[in-house]
């Protein structure tokens, strides 16, 4: 059976209302792995104030078969809010979503740091409602709500 290992990083900083974002990567710098083939996921805590490495989740499923591989990875990623990968199949994506994780595909390999910076900018400007919910951000002014108030 495949063995999952989580390597955690000790830190004195604690980002407030941070969400956990995992990246499928072959080199720990780039989103460049298929969800099913990823042997490790780099996990960051991301908040409006910045990002911080949370740890690495090792997910070698080479000795598992079929659906067991996907189930193993979803269980290993428990607690992650968003997972970025190069690609993911429909059945696997459905299992990831049922596991409470939002899967995100990139069109081409991207630097993890670039995506982290984009996430912080999005959080600080106009995050979508599902991100607000994850991060416990109160909606104070949303033009979409104003039209329903009339």
C-alpha positions in Angstrom: 0.0 0.0 0.0 1.2 3.5 -0.8 2.5 5.5 2.1 1.7 9.2 2.6 4.2 11.3 4.5 3.6 14.9 5.5 6.6 17.0 6.1 5.7 20.0 8.1 7.6 23.3 8.5 8.0 24.9 11.9 7.2 28.6 11.9 6.7 31.3 14.4 4.4 33.3 12.1 0.7 32.5 12.0 -1.2 33.9 9.1 -4.7 35.0 10.1 -7.6 33.3 8.3 -5.2 31.5 5.9 -6.3 29.0 3.4 -4.2 25.9 2.6 -3.2 25.7 -1.1 -1.5 22.6 -2.5 0.5 22.4 -5.7 1.3 19.2 -7.7 4.9 19.6 -8.6 7.9 17.6 -9.8 10.5 20.2 -8.8 8.9 22.0 -5.8 8.9 25.3 -7.7 6.6 24.7 -10.7 3.0 23.5 -11.1 4.0 20.8 -13.5 2.4 17.5 -12.5 -0.8 15.6 -13.2 -2.9 15.0 -10.1 -2.8 11.3 -10.5 0.9 11.1 -11.2 2.1 13.6 -8.6 4.4 12.1 -6.0 4.3 15.2 -3.8 2.3 18.3 -3.2 3.8 21.5 -1.8 1.4 23.1 0.6 1.3 26.8 1.5 -0.8 28.8 3.9 -2.1 31.9 2.0 -3.8 34.9 3.5 -4.3 38.6 2.7 -1.0 39.3 4.4 1.2 36.9 2.4 2.1 33.2 2.1 4.2 30.7 4.0 5.3 27.2 3.3 3.2 24.8 5.4 4.9 21.5 4.3 5.2 18.8 1.7 2.8 15.9 1.3 4.4 12.9 -0.3 1.9 10.7 -2.2 3.7 7.9 -4.0 0.9 5.6 -5.0 3.0 3.4 -7.4 1.9 0.2 -5.5 -1.8 1.0 -5.5 -4.3 0.3 -8.3 -7.1 2.2 -9.9 -9.5 4.2 -7.7 -7.3 3.4 -4.6 -4.7 5.9 -5.9 -7.2 8.8 -6.1 -8.8 7.9 -2.8 -5.3 7.8 -1.2 -4.4 11.3 -2.6 -7.7 12.9 -1.5 -7.2 11.5 2.0 -3.6 12.7 2.1 -4.7 16.2 1.0 -7.3 16.4 3.8 -7.5 20.0 5.1 -6.3 21.6 1.9 -8.7 24.2 0.4 -7.4 24.5 -3.1 -5.2 22.1 -5.2 -3.4 23.3 -8.3 -2.2 20.7 -10.9 -1.3 20.5 -14.6 -4.3 18.2 -15.3 -6.9 16.0 -13.6 -9.4 13.6 -14.9 -13.1 14.1 -14.4 -13.7 11.2 -12.0 -10.7 12.3 -9.9 -11.8 15.9 -9.9 -15.3 14.8 -8.6 -13.6 12.9 -5.8 -11.4 15.9 -5.0 -14.4 18.2 -4.8 -16.3 15.7 -2.6 -13.2 15.8 -0.3 -13.8 19.5 0.2 -10.9 20.6 -2.1 -11.3 23.0 -5.0 -9.2 21.6 -8.0 -7.6 24.2 -10.3 -5.8 23.3 -13.5 -3.1 25.4 -15.1 -2.9 25.6 -18.9 0.9 25.3 -18.9 3.5 24.9 -16.2 3.6 27.9 -13.9 5.9 29.0 -11.1 4.2 28.4 -7.7 5.4 31.7 -6.4 3.7 33.6 -9.3 0.4 31.9 -8.5 0.8 32.6 -4.8 1.3 36.3 -5.5 -1.8 36.3 -7.8 -3.9 34.6 -5.0 -2.8 37.3 -2.5 -3.8 40.1 -5.0 -7.1 38.4 -5.6 -7.8 38.0 -1.9 -7.0 41.7 -1.3 -9.1 43.1 -4.2 -12.2 41.1 -5.0 -12.2 37.5 -3.9 -15.0 35.3 -5.2 -17.6 34.2 -2.6 -16.2 30.7 -2.2 -12.8 32.1 -1.2 -14.4 34.5 1.2 -16.2 31.6 2.8 -13.0 29.6 3.2 -11.1 32.6 4.7 -14.0 33.8 6.9 -14.0 37.2 5.1 -17.1 39.2 5.7 -18.8 40.6 2.7 -19.2 44.3 3.4 -19.8 45.8 0.0 -20.7 43.7 -3.0 -22.3 45.3 -6.0 -24.0 42.0 -6.9 -25.9 42.1 -3.6 -27.1 45.7 -4.1 -29.4 44.9 -7.0 -31.3 42.3 -4.9 -31.9 44.9 -2.1 -34.3 46.9 -4.3 
